[in-house]
């Protein structure tokens, strides 16, 4: 006989023991999972008419979760990608429950069987060289904040670091002597070192000569000396994009994010002939196949260039059908 099991202590242990202690998940992952369960618990409270702290595991079943995911798309207007991220967080919790509550295996498996939605993957967006130069020239480098913003943009576009990696950088993570590089702890708590170009190293050295306002050594602190928030970084980039668009009009219709600067670096490496495996290591990708999106973007650019060329006038030859068996094998 299955006993009633309270949700609250299991969810608390999932965050404190599983995510923080065992997996040592990044602050970005923890905050993403936290937001998912805050949204889900509010939804469950409305539909089950119980406070979240009074809910039981038996009530958190596949139909309720499916209804929550549908509601996210229907009423909140989130993208399929965001919907899938919410489902990933829920799946992670239920995989934890599979070890804690084996007697609930049937219910758990039904939740884990909820599939992610497929979506059309768009080509990656990135900045071209004039747009990058305009963004770098936008900050007023005669001010403290202008020096910081210039160094931030320069570092982001040259290293391709993720947003959480950029905001988490500390001065101690920089090596500016011979073999200059920046050390980061990326997704999955994996450490990697990214080399710094001479120009980036010079900009960072100049920035470190400025009065440092952070008590805990954050490399790019806010005006209050704290770590930048996601919204703070976006405000910074939006402000300089507007200024840069005065000299580079294409930026008026372009949303500049740290992720787009990351794509820009990846495209620069790919177009310079750098092997995909090296790009994957550079960006901290789990798999080399992840870099396929940049290859597809490059191919699309080449196809657009091809469309502008004058087609060759080849001679039409007599058609000869291919071998049927080879045709079958080629179609596999």
C-alpha positions as CSV (number, residue, x, y, z in Angstrom):
1,X,0.0,0.0,0.0
2,X,1.4,3.4,-1.0
3,X,1.5,6.0,1.8
4,X,0.8,9.7,1.3
5,X,4.2,11.5,0.8
6,X,4.6,15.2,1.3
7,X,6.1,17.1,-1.6
8,X,7.9,19.9,0.4
9,X,10.7,18.0,2.1
10,X,11.5,16.0,-1.1
11,X,11.7,19.2,-3.2
12,X,13.9,20.9,-0.6
13,X,16.3,17.9,-0.5
14,X,16.4,17.9,-4.3
15,X,17.7,21.5,-4.4
16,X,20.0,21.3,-1.4
17,X,21.4,17.8,-1.6
18,X,21.0,16.8,-5.3
19,X,21.6,20.0,-7.1
20,X,23.9,22.0,-4.8
21,X,25.9,19.3,-3.0
22,X,26.0,16.3,-5.3
23,X,25.8,17.8,-8.7
24,X,27.3,21.2,-7.7
25,X,25.0,22.8,-10.2
26,X,25.8,26.4,-11.4
27,X,23.8,29.3,-9.9
28,X,22.2,29.8,-13.3
29,X,20.9,26.2,-13.3
30,X,19.6,26.5,-9.8
31,X,17.8,29.8,-10.5
32,X,16.3,28.3,-13.7
33,X,15.0,25.2,-11.8
34,X,13.8,27.4,-8.9
35,X,11.7,29.6,-11.3
36,X,10.2,26.5,-12.9
37,X,9.0,25.1,-9.6
38,X,7.7,28.5,-8.5
39,X,5.6,28.7,-11.6
40,X,4.5,25.1,-11.3
41,X,3.5,25.3,-7.6
42,X,1.4,28.4,-8.3
43,X,-0.3,26.5,-11.1
44,X,-0.9,23.5,-8.9
45,X,-2.3,25.7,-6.1
46,X,-4.9,27.2,-8.4
47,X,-6.0,23.8,-9.8
48,X,-5.8,21.7,-6.7
49,X,-6.9,24.4,-4.3
50,X,-4.1,23.6,-1.8
51,X,-1.1,25.5,-0.6
52,X,2.2,24.3,-2.1
53,X,3.5,23.2,1.3
54,X,0.4,21.0,1.7
55,X,0.8,19.2,-1.6
56,X,1.6,15.5,-1.8
57,X,3.7,13.7,-4.4
58,X,0.6,11.6,-5.4
59,X,-1.1,14.8,-6.7
60,X,1.8,15.7,-9.0
61,X,1.0,13.4,-11.8
62,X,1.5,13.5,-15.6
63,X,-1.8,15.1,-16.5
64,X,-1.2,18.0,-14.1
65,X,2.3,18.6,-15.4
66,X,1.1,18.4,-19.0
67,X,-1.7,20.9,-18.2
68,X,1.0,23.2,-16.7
69,X,3.2,23.0,-19.8
70,X,0.2,23.7,-22.1
71,X,-0.8,26.7,-19.9
72,X,2.7,28.1,-20.2
73,X,2.4,28.2,-24.0
74,X,-1.3,29.2,-24.1
75,X,-1.5,32.0,-21.5
76,X,2.1,33.1,-20.9
77,X,3.2,33.0,-24.5
78,X,6.5,31.3,-23.9
79,X,8.4,29.7,-26.7
80,X,8.7,25.9,-27.2
81,X,12.3,26.1,-26.2
82,X,11.4,27.7,-22.8
83,X,8.6,25.1,-22.4
84,X,11.2,22.3,-22.9
85,X,13.5,23.9,-20.4
86,X,10.7,23.8,-17.8
87,X,10.1,20.2,-18.6
88,X,13.8,19.4,-18.2
89,X,13.7,20.8,-14.6
90,X,10.7,18.7,-13.8
91,X,12.2,15.6,-15.4
92,X,15.3,16.1,-13.3
93,X,13.3,16.2,-10.1
94,X,11.4,13.0,-11.0
95,X,14.6,11.2,-11.8
96,X,15.7,12.1,-8.3
97,X,12.3,10.7,-7.0
98,X,12.9,7.4,-8.8
99,X,15.7,6.7,-6.2
100,X,13.9,8.2,-3.3
101,X,10.4,6.7,-3.9
102,X,10.7,3.4,-5.9
103,X,7.2,2.5,-4.8
104,X,5.9,5.4,-7.0
105,X,7.7,4.1,-10.1
106,X,4.6,3.9,-12.2
107,X,3.7,7.5,-11.6
108,X,7.3,8.6,-12.0
109,X,7.7,6.8,-15.3
110,X,4.5,8.4,-16.7
111,X,6.0,11.9,-15.9
112,X,9.3,11.0,-17.4
113,X,7.5,9.8,-20.6
114,X,6.2,13.3,-21.3
115,X,8.2,14.3,-24.4
116,X,9.9,17.5,-25.3
117,X,8.3,19.4,-28.2
118,X,10.1,19.6,-31.4
119,X,10.7,23.0,-32.9
120,X,12.3,24.5,-36.0
121,X,15.8,25.5,-35.2
122,X,16.7,28.9,-36.6
123,X,20.1,29.8,-38.0
124,X,22.3,31.4,-35.4
125,X,22.5,35.1,-35.4
126,X,25.8,37.0,-35.0
127,X,27.4,40.4,-35.6
128,X,29.5,41.3,-38.5
129,X,32.8,43.1,-38.1
130,X,31.5,46.7,-38.6
131,X,28.8,46.0,-36.0
132,X,31.4,44.7,-33.5
133,X,33.7,47.7,-34.0
134,X,30.7,50.0,-33.5
135,X,29.8,48.3,-30.3
136,X,33.3,48.5,-29.0
137,X,33.6,52.2,-29.9
138,X,30.3,53.1,-28.2
139,X,31.3,53.3,-24.5
140,X,32.8,56.6,-23.3
141,X,36.2,55.3,-22.1
142,X,36.9,58.6,-20.2
143,X,34.6,57.3,-17.5
144,X,34.8,54.4,-15.1
145,X,31.7,52.7,-16.4
146,X,32.7,53.3,-20.0
147,X,36.1,51.6,-19.4
148,X,34.3,48.7,-17.7
149,X,31.7,48.4,-20.5
150,X,34.3,48.5,-23.2
151,X,36.4,45.8,-21.5
152,X,33.2,43.7,-20.9
153,X,32.2,43.8,-24.6
154,X,35.8,43.2,-25.8
155,X,36.1,40.1,-23.5
156,X,32.7,38.7,-24.4
157,X,33.2,38.9,-28.1
158,X,36.8,37.6,-28.1
159,X,36.3,34.7,-25.6
160,X,32.7,33.6,-26.4
161,X,32.0,33.1,-22.7
162,X,28.4,32.5,-21.6
163,X,26.5,35.2,-19.7
164,X,26.8,33.4,-16.4
165,X,30.5,32.9,-17.0
166,X,31.0,36.6,-17.9
167,X,29.2,37.9,-14.8
168,X,31.0,35.4,-12.6
169,X,34.5,36.3,-13.7
170,X,36.9,37.4,-10.9
171,X,40.2,39.2,-11.2
172,X,41.9,36.1,-10.0
173,X,40.6,34.2,-13.1
174,X,42.8,36.3,-15.4
175,X,46.3,35.4,-16.3
176,X,47.8,38.4,-18.2
177,X,51.4,37.3,-18.4
178,X,52.9,35.0,-21.0
179,X,50.2,32.6,-22.3
180,X,47.5,35.1,-21.3
181,X,44.1,33.4,-20.7
182,X,40.9,33.5,-18.6
183,X,39.9,30.5,-16.5
184,X,36.2,29.7,-16.2
185,X,34.0,27.1,-14.6
186,X,31.3,26.4,-17.2
187,X,28.3,24.1,-17.6
188,X,28.5,20.9,-15.6
189,X,31.2,22.4,-13.4
190,X,33.7,21.9,-16.1
191,X,36.8,24.1,-16.0
192,X,38.4,25.4,-19.2
193,X,40.9,28.1,-20.1
194,X,40.3,30.5,-23.0
195,X,43.2,32.3,-24.6
196,X,43.3,36.1,-24.7
197,X,44.3,38.1,-27.8
198,X,46.9,40.8,-27.3
199,X,44.3,43.5,-27.9
200,X,42.0,42.0,-25.2
201,X,44.9,41.7,-22.8
202,X,45.8,45.3,-23.3
203,X,42.2,46.4,-22.7
204,X,41.9,44.3,-19.5
205,X,45.2,45.6,-18.2
206,X,43.9,49.2,-18.6
207,X,40.7,48.2,-16.9
208,X,42.5,46.7,-13.9
209,X,44.3,50.0,-13.5
210,X,41.0,51.7,-12.8
211,X,39.8,52.0,-9.1
212,X,38.1,48.6,-8.3
213,X,34.8,48.9,-6.6
214,X,34.1,45.2,-5.9
215,X,34.9,43.8,-2.4
216,X,34.9,40.2,-3.6
217,X,37.1,40.7,-6.7
218,X,34.3,40.6,-9.4
219,X,36.0,41.6,-12.7
220,X,33.1,43.5,-14.1
221,X,31.0,44.8,-11.1
222,X,28.0,46.9,-11.2
223,X,28.2,50.5,-10.0
224,X,27.5,49.2,-6.5
225,X,30.3,46.8,-6.6
226,X,28.1,43.7,-6.9
227,X,27.9,41.0,-9.6
228,X,25.9,42.1,-12.6
229,X,22.3,40.7,-12.9
230,X,21.0,39.4,-16.2
231,X,18.9,42.5,-16.7
232,X,21.9,44.7,-15.8
233,X,24.0,43.2,-18.5
234,X,21.2,43.6,-21.1
235,X,20.7,47.2,-20.1
236,X,24.4,47.8,-20.6
237,X,24.4,46.2,-24.1
238,X,21.1,47.9,-25.1
239,X,22.5,51.3,-24.2
240,X,25.6,50.9,-26.3
241,X,23.7,49.3,-29.2
242,X,21.6,52.4,-29.5
243,X,24.7,54.6,-29.5
244,X,26.5,52.4,-31.9
245,X,23.5,52.3,-34.3
246,X,24.2,56.0,-35.1
247,X,27.3,55.0,-37.0
248,X,26.2,51.4,-37.9
249,X,22.5,51.6,-38.9
250,X,22.1,47.8,-39.1
251,X,22.3,47.7,-35.3
252,X,19.0,49.5,-35.0
253,X,17.1,46.4,-35.8
254,X,19.5,44.0,-34.1
255,X,19.2,42.7,-30.5
256,X,22.7,42.4,-29.0
257,X,23.1,39.9,-26.2
258,X,26.0,38.1,-24.7
259,X,24.8,35.0,-26.4
260,X,25.0,36.7,-29.8
261,X,28.5,37.9,-29.0
262,X,29.3,34.2,-28.3
263,X,27.9,33.2,-31.7
264,X,30.0,36.0,-33.2
265,X,33.2,34.5,-31.8
266,X,32.3,31.0,-32.9
267,X,31.6,32.2,-36.5
268,X,34.9,34.0,-36.6
269,X,36.7,30.8,-35.6
270,X,34.8,28.7,-38.1
271,X,35.4,31.2,-41.0
272,X,39.1,31.3,-40.1
273,X,39.2,27.6,-40.7
274,X,39.4,26.4,-37.1
275,X,38.4,22.8,-36.7
276,X,35.0,22.2,-35.1
277,X,36.5,20.1,-32.3
278,X,38.6,23.1,-31.2
279,X,35.6,25.4,-31.4
280,X,33.7,23.0,-29.1
281,X,36.5,23.0,-26.6
282,X,36.8,26.8,-26.8
283,X,33.1,27.3,-26.1
284,X,32.8,24.5,-23.6
285,X,30.3,22.5,-25.6
286,X,29.5,19.0,-24.4
287,X,29.6,17.6,-27.9
288,X,31.3,18.6,-31.2
289,X,27.9,18.2,-32.8
290,X,26.7,21.3,-31.0
291,X,28.9,23.4,-33.3
292,X,26.9,22.1,-36.3
293,X,24.7,25.1,-36.0
294,X,27.6,27.4,-36.9
295,X,28.4,25.2,-39.9
296,X,24.8,25.5,-41.1
297,X,24.8,29.3,-40.7
298,X,28.0,29.5,-42.8
299,X,26.5,27.3,-45.5
300,X,23.4,29.5,-45.6
301,X,25.7,32.5,-46.1
302,X,27.5,30.8,-48.9
303,X,24.2,29.8,-50.6
304,X,23.1,33.4,-50.4
305,X,26.3,34.5,-52.1
306,X,25.9,31.8,-54.7
307,X,22.4,33.1,-55.5
308,X,23.9,36.5,-56.4
309,X,26.4,35.0,-59.0
310,X,25.8,34.5,-62.7
311,X,25.0,30.8,-63.3
312,X,27.4,28.9,-65.5
313,X,26.1,27.9,-68.9
314,X,26.8,24.2,-68.9
315,X,26.0,21.9,-71.8
316,X,23.0,19.6,-71.5
317,X,24.1,16.0,-71.8
318,X,22.1,12.9,-72.6
319,X,20.4,11.5,-69.5
320,X,21.5,8.0,-68.4
321,X,19.6,6.4,-65.6
322,X,21.7,5.2,-62.6
323,X,21.9,1.6,-61.4
324,X,18.7,0.8,-59.4
325,X,20.6,-1.1,-56.6
326,X,23.1,1.8,-56.2
327,X,20.2,4.2,-56.2
328,X,18.6,2.3,-53.4
329,X,21.8,2.3,-51.3
330,X,22.4,6.0,-52.0
331,X,18.9,6.7,-50.7
332,X,19.5,5.1,-47.3
